[in-house]
């Protein structure tokens, strides 16, 4: 992390800042301003910074159509907009992919959604390969914390993440286990599953 900028919801100011930092740095993340309201203008700002127009992506339109159905309106469709020439990334594990314009990743401002979307693209920024396993559980973070803390005592080199889910009734928390040593990861996973209550496990991927 080399620089953090906080700027108001003004297209010209966003464009000026994005143009400057995208030239000076390899990777830029924006957070916020991508919703359906009139003051969500990050897409317009990034497009202006890059000298392109704003377009609607048919894939995003389709996602919104399936979600909102007959409630879909023009405000919702604002969330299908992206700078012309941008690409969609990280859509394999989240419902709504991330817009990438050159070296600028456009992310939402809601912390939980930001975290979910960053998790979907984080592998792009790794220098070395890492092994990852996701464990979905049906118990809350409060109860789960004891199991995670105990696991880290026995596997201190394990990279362990805990991500609560509020919208999906299938599970309550996604736990990520990561290591550059596949054998170490497999041992930690086996021990974690052994300690979990039998009815807490939803799935492992």
N, C-alpha and C positions, 0 to 999 in steps of 0.2 A: 504494500500500500504506500503510494508516494504522495497522493494528494486527495483531499476531500473538499468539494465545493458545495455550498448550500445556496440555492438561488430560487427566486420566486417563480410562480407559474406565468412567465411571460415568454412568448415565442422567441423574440429577438435576443433576450438575455440567454435563454437556453442554447440557441444557435451559436451565439458568440462563444460561450463556454465550451460547448461540445467541439466546435471547430478547433479551438485552441488546444484542449487537452488530448484530442484524438490525434493531433499532429505531434504532440510532445511525448505521448506514452504508447506502449504497445497495445494495451487493453484498457478499455473504459467501460464502467458500469454506470447506468443511470437508474435511479430508484424513484418511482412515483410518477404521477401524471399520465397514466395509461388507461384510466377508467372511462366511463361513459358520459361524464359531465362536461360542461362548457370550459371548465378550467383545467381539464386534463389535456395538456398541449405539448407533452414531451415528444410525441411522434412528429408533430409539426415542426418543433424546434430542431430535432435531429435532421429531418428532411431539409430544412433550410440550411443547416450547417453543411450538409453534403451537396447542396445545390441540386436537389431532385424534388419531385412532387410527391404528394401523398396518394397512395393507392389502396384499394381493398384487396386483400388476399382471399381467393376462393376457399382455401382450406379453413381459414379462420371464420369466414362466413358460415361454412358448413357446420363447424363446431358450435357456433352461436345459434344456428337454426335448430340443431338437435337439442340444445340446452333450453332455449327459451320457447321453442315451438310457436304457438300462435300469439305469444306475448312479445315476440321479437319486434323491436322498433328501431328507428334511426339512431337513437342514443346508444342502444346496444351495439349496433353495427359500427359505431365509432371504434369499438375494441377490435375490429377486424382490419383496421387501417395500419399501414406500415410505410416507411419510406420506399420509394420505387428502387428496385435493385437489392433490397434487403433479403435475407434468407431466414428461414425458420429452423431453429435448432432445439435439441433437448426435448422433443415431443414424445420420446419413447416411454417415459415413466410418469409424465404429468399430462393432464387433460389439455392444457393450453401451452403450446410451445413458446419459446423465447424468440423475440425478434433480434437479429444480429445485422447491423448495418456497418459493413466494413469491420472496424475493430471496436465498435460500440455495441454492447449488450444492453438492451432496453428491458428493465425489470420493473415489477410493480413495487408500490410503496408499503403495502401491508406486510409486516415483518414475517408472518408465517408463510404467506404465499411467496415472498421473496426467497425465503430459505428453501422452500420446496423446489422452486425453479432453479436456484443456484445449484442445489444438489443434483439436478438433472443434467447440468452442464459442467460440473466441477472437474470431470476427468479430462476436459480439454486443456486444463492448466497444469497438469502434472508433468514433472520432468522424468519421472521413472514410473514404470508400471506398478500398479498396486492391486491386490486381490480384495474383492468386496463381496460380502454376503449381507442380504437384507432379511431381517426376521420381523414378521408382523405378529403382534401379540394383542390379546383381548383384555389386557389389564392396564390400568392407568399409570401415568408416570410416577405418581407417589408410591404406589406399591412396587413398581418396577425398579425404582432407584436402588433398593437394597440389593437386588440381584446384580445390577450393573456395577455397583461399587464393589461388591464381593468379587465379581469377575475381574475387575481391574487390579485387585490385590494380587490375584494369582497370575494375571497376564498383563503386566505393567506396560508392555510395548504395544499393546493392542490400541488401535484408534477406534473409539467407541462413540457412536452418536445416537441420540434419542429424539424422535420427531413425533409429537402428538398429532393425531388426526381427528378433526372435529366434524368433517362432512361425510366421511365414509363409515357406515354402520358396521362394516365387516371387521374392522380392527380399531384399536385405540391408539397404538403407538407403533411406529416403524423404528426398529433398532438396526443400526448399521455397524458391522464389524469389518475392520480393514487392517491389512498388514501386507508388507512386501514379501513376507515369508508365508507361502501357501500352507505349509505344514503347521506353522504356529497358529494361523487363522483357523484351520480345521480343528485343531485341538481346543482352541478357545470356544469355537462354535459348539462342539460336542459337549463341553462342560456347561456352557450356558443353557443348552437345551436340556441337559440332565437336571439342572437346578430349577428350571421353570416348572410351575404346576402344569399337569398334563392338559388341563382345559384352557390354558392361557395361550397356547401356540395356535396361530391361524395358518401361517405358511412360511416357508423359507425359499428365497430365490437368490 
